Amino acid sequence: MTPKKKAIVLLSGGLDSATVVAMAHADKYDVYALSFSYGQRHSIELKAAAAIAEALSVKEHKTAVLDLRLFGGSALTDDIDVPKDRSEDDMEHDIPVTYVPARNTIFLSFALAYAETVGAKDIFIGVNALDYSGYPDCRPEYIASFEAMANLATKAGVTEDDRVRIRTPLIDMTKAEIATIGTELGVDYSMTISCYDPNGEGEACGHCDSCLLRKKGFREADLADPTRYFG
Amino acid sequence: MTPKKKAIVLLSGGLDSATVVAMAHADKYDVYALSFSYGQRHSIELKAAAAIAEALSVKEHKTAVLDLRLFGGSALTDDIDVPKDRSEDDMEHDIPVTYVPARNTIFLSFALAYAETVGAKDIFIGVNALDYSGYPDCRPEYIASFEAMANLATKAGVTEDDRVRIRTPLIDMTKAEIATIGTELGVDYSMTISCYDPNGEGEACGHCDSCLLRKKGFREADLADPTRYFG
């Protein structure tokens, strides 16, 4: 029996990354899930990540601890208010204060280290260029550029037939499409949490960018939204 | 008075990075030095980094804590013997076990976050493509690729006249040239430590790649080597 291909999947505990884990599984990968404790105020998502990793039978789940509060500069890590009820137009055109400087670059760099040590060639990340908050590090051209860099950074890049690939299966999908596919693949979205500003019980605020996009996704997909909202 | 330009300088505590701090100073930058406590066995270099940062009057010095032992795979973080007395030919052609997967990518990603939060456009790293251990993430093509990616990753990359630059002033220099320039700029190399396998007193082994290259540098530059060796 040929051993299964290995994939690193970045797992935040939200709707998108849970769906990506299920998709990588459906593609017959052994999933090595990677989460981050980076000083996020919504660290309750790490509990969701652990539950999802178990429910979706990943091969291994690691959580890297690094404190991005060292640099500050974001509403997700600092004492800055998370914006509520922004319009879709604002989301499309402004980089909001919830942007964490270089976060996806840091996360993908750790994924690259993980990939190199377990011998995985595929790194999955649930970025989305359609229903998203306007972060620069979610754009397709950023991902392509990271992949090019990754192949020069590592032993993998030394031989041509041995390339690392950054896989972004959600990049052109709407939230509704993502929720539909994940539901078909058996993801239990009640386990996931997308909110930037949840309460201590893991209930969602219902008004941050992430909640608004998630609500819209379930509504447009005509699926029941299992999220517990406090607001 | 125009405010001084800001630069992030990666500071390990070794000969190369101390020289880079002095060069950035000579170029009239305010230096924001960044070190990493990443689970390296030679963590005594962090004491050296702090001493150098103070001696060279950096504006700020931060140390990011992250544990790369999470992934393993290197003699610098794991219980794997550091190779001793390798030939120059081996150093040129083999990636040694001291290679830490994706280390420079992770370090530069943190530097990018730091740069974005303090408003620095220049990130200095003391990589060297001549007298080095054969790590893929020290090659000029890797650095160019990281810079391209960095400008798509951040707010900086959104406008064209606002580019982040990865500065590698040592990349084409021999260790002898580096030691000569640093000495001219007043770097006290007795404060630096390059060894991969030092003892608890911060004395160098004298036989790892890093010690061999450093010795050769001082010898060829006809400078007294202030390093304390135990072997």
Chai-1 contact restraints between the chains, C-beta under 6 A:
chainA,res_idxA,chainB,res_idxB,connection_type,confidence,min_distance_angstrom,max_distance_angstrom,comment,restraint_id
A,K62,B,L70,contact,1.0,0.0,6.0,A-B,restraint_1
A,A64,B,L70,contact,1.0,0.0,6.0,A-B,restraint_2
A,L66,B,L66,contact,1.0,0.0,6.0,A-B,restraint_3
A,L70,B,K62,contact,1.0,0.0,6.0,A-B,restraint_4
A,L70,B,A64,contact,1.0,0.0,6.0,A-B,restraint_5
A,F71,B,A113,contact,1.0,0.0,6.0,A-B,restraint_6
A,F71,B,Y114,contact,1.0,0.0,6.0,A-B,restraint_7
A,F71,B,T117,contact,1.0,0.0,6.0,A-B,restraint_8
A,G72,B,T117,contact,1.0,0.0,6.0,A-B,restraint_9
A,G73,B,T117,contact,1.0,0.0,6.0,A-B,restraint_10
A,I95,B,K155,contact,1.0,0.0,6.0,A-B,restraint_11
A,P101,B,A113,contact,1.0,0.0,6.0,A-B,restraint_12
A,P101,B,E116,contact,1.0,0.0,6.0,A-B,restraint_13
A,P101,B,T117,contact,1.0,0.0,6.0,A-B,restraint_14
A,A102,B,S109,contact,1.0,0.0,6.0,A-B,restraint_15
A,A102,B,L112,contact,1.0,0.0,6.0,A-B,restraint_16
A,A102,B,A113,contact,1.0,0.0,6.0,A-B,restraint_17
A,A102,B,A153,contact,1.0,0.0,6.0,A-B,restraint_18
A,T105,B,S109,contact,1.0,0.0,6.0,A-B,restraint_19
A,T105,B,A153,contact,1.0,0.0,6.0,A-B,restraint_20
A,I106,B,S109,contact,1.0,0.0,6.0,A-B,restraint_21
A,S109,B,A102,contact,1.0,0.0,6.0,A-B,restraint_22
A,S109,B,T105,contact,1.0,0.0,6.0,A-B,restraint_23
A,S109,B,I106,contact,1.0,0.0,6.0,A-B,restraint_24
A,S109,B,S109,contact,1.0,0.0,6.0,A-B,restraint_25
A,L112,B,A102,contact,1.0,0.0,6.0,A-B,restraint_26
A,A113,B,F71,contact,1.0,0.0,6.0,A-B,restraint_27
A,A113,B,P101,contact,1.0,0.0,6.0,A-B,restraint_28
A,A113,B,A102,contact,1.0,0.0,6.0,A-B,restraint_29
A,Y114,B,F71,contact,1.0,0.0,6.0,A-B,restraint_30
A,E116,B,P101,contact,1.0,0.0,6.0,A-B,restraint_31
A,T117,B,F71,contact,1.0,0.0,6.0,A-B,restraint_32
A,T117,B,G72,contact,1.0,0.0,6.0,A-B,restraint_33
A,T117,B,G73,contact,1.0,0.0,6.0,A-B,restraint_34
A,T117,B,P101,contact,1.0,0.0,6.0,A-B,restraint_35
A,P136,B,T154,contact,1.0,0.0,6.0,A-B,restraint_36
A,P136,B,V158,contact,1.0,0.0,6.0,A-B,restraint_37
A,D137,B,A153,contact,1.0,0.0,6.0,A-B,restraint_38
A,E141,B,L152,contact,1.0,0.0,6.0,A-B,restraint_39
A,Y142,B,L152,contact,1.0,0.0,6.0,A-B,restraint_40
A,Y142,B,A153,contact,1.0,0.0,6.0,A-B,restraint_41
A,S145,B,A148,contact,1.0,0.0,6.0,A-B,restraint_42
A,S145,B,M149,contact,1.0,0.0,6.0,A-B,restraint_43
A,S145,B,L152,contact,1.0,0.0,6.0,A-B,restraint_44
A,F146,B,M149,contact,1.0,0.0,6.0,A-B,restraint_45
A,A148,B,S145,contact,1.0,0.0,6.0,A-B,restraint_46
A,M149,B,S145,contact,1.0,0.0,6.0,A-B,restraint_47
A,M149,B,F146,contact,1.0,0.0,6.0,A-B,restraint_48
A,M149,B,M149,contact,1.0,0.0,6.0,A-B,restraint_49
A,L152,B,E141,contact,1.0,0.0,6.0,A-B,restraint_50
A,L152,B,Y142,contact,1.0,0.0,6.0,A-B,restraint_51
A,L152,B,S145,contact,1.0,0.0,6.0,A-B,restraint_52
A,A153,B,A102,contact,1.0,0.0,6.0,A-B,restraint_53
A,A153,B,T105,contact,1.0,0.0,6.0,A-B,restraint_54
A,A153,B,D137,contact,1.0,0.0,6.0,A-B,restraint_55
A,A153,B,Y142,contact,1.0,0.0,6.0,A-B,restraint_56
A,T154,B,P136,contact,1.0,0.0,6.0,A-B,restraint_57
A,K155,B,I95,contact,1.0,0.0,6.0,A-B,restraint_58
A,V158,B,P136,contact,1.0,0.0,6.0,A-B,restraint_59
